[in-house]
């Protein structure tokens, strides 16, 4: 009986410890020591602005600890700061039949936020019309690299994404499964781009650094636990 009670206590303590480490929009002491930075603390959107604009539209709001595009028309947004090599983690939740995206290497030289940036797709894979191509499903590098089905979750559920970029080596994980592992500008990358919609896009993925961006595709979407560590 004593052994059983000790086992139960251990499980309770582990659960409590996990709860302390898993508070939304907060950094643990270890993360602070490692150099992680919050890009959203659950209340303040001050680290973000609209593409090619100094401020942030009213459609992007902090709601109950979530960074929410409440309705379409808010415009694409990006971090005020640019990043070269980084480790980015966040969670996203898409509305029914919704579409959005996470951009890296964003610049403001083109007409759109995606003109030169890579997009990690955010999508309701079951209902959105853009679900016919594997590389257009959530966790994919849009139109380039398809994510595995085991990384997908239904609309309305939270998804965990990690994007690691170091010396043009790009790795992406969604819900614990690696979806991308490639060298930007390498032979395989060039082959994929040549066979994609981006083949004639001047400057696509050529930048050495850029902003992190979030897409307004006209559908409500929520983000939380957005944190980044520069490498």
ABEGO torsion letter per residue (X at the ends): XAAAAAAAAAAAAAAAAAAAAABBGBBBAAAAAAGBBBABAGABAAABBBBGBABBBAABBBBGGBBBBABBGAEBBBBABBBBBBBBBBBBBBBBGBBBBBBBGBBAABABAAAABBBBBBBBAAABABAABAAABBGBBBGABBBBAAABBBBGBBBBBBBBBBGGBBBBBBGGBBABBBBBGBAAAAAAAAABAAAABBGBGABABBBBBBBBAGBBBBBBGBBBBBX
